[in-house]
Amino acid sequence: VQLQASGGGLVQAGGSLRLSCAASGDILSRYYMAWFRQAPGQGRQHVSHITWSGGLQYYADSVKGRFTISRDNAKNTVYLQMNSLKPEDTAVYYCAARVARMGLWEYWGQGTQVTVSS
């Protein structure tokens, strides 16, 4: 599967953005999907993931209550709605996929830059 992330940009603190991750080459419903982010000089952080059908989601504590992950398997797309953005949310955001319920994230999209100004 190939993943293409989009939707990043520059936003003021308190604003919102919605990231999209479009999949091609396979059926999205076969995959657990996740969003990661990497800020300058820091390691990659697991932000959120969602199960095959979308019934269960995980969020890092730092984004819980502000970010929402969702998926539209018919459109082969996963979303990350980001509200109440903070400057510390500034990072390159990546989507990732894996087939199994657990294990390594096997497939990665290119990143999309999110910059939150104070």
Stockholm file with secondary structure:
# STOCKHOLM 1.0

chainA/1-118         VQLQASGGGLVQAGGSLRLSCAASGDILSRYYMAWFRQAPGQGRQHVSHITWSGGLQYYADSVKGRFTISRDNAKNTVYLQMNSLKPEDTAVYYCAARVARMGLWEYWGQGTQVTVSS
#=GR chainA/1-118 SS CEEEEECCEEEETTCCEEEEEEEESSCGGGSEEEEEEECTTSCEEEEEEECTTSCCEEECTTTTTTEEEEEEGGGTEEEEEECSCCGGGCEEEEEEEESSSSSCCCEECCCEEEEEEC
#=GC SS_cons         CEEEEECCEEEETTCCEEEEEEEESSCGGGSEEEEEEECTTSCEEEEEEECTTSCCEEECTTTTTTEEEEEEGGGTEEEEEECSCCGGGCEEEEEEEESSSSSCCCEECCCEEEEEEC
//
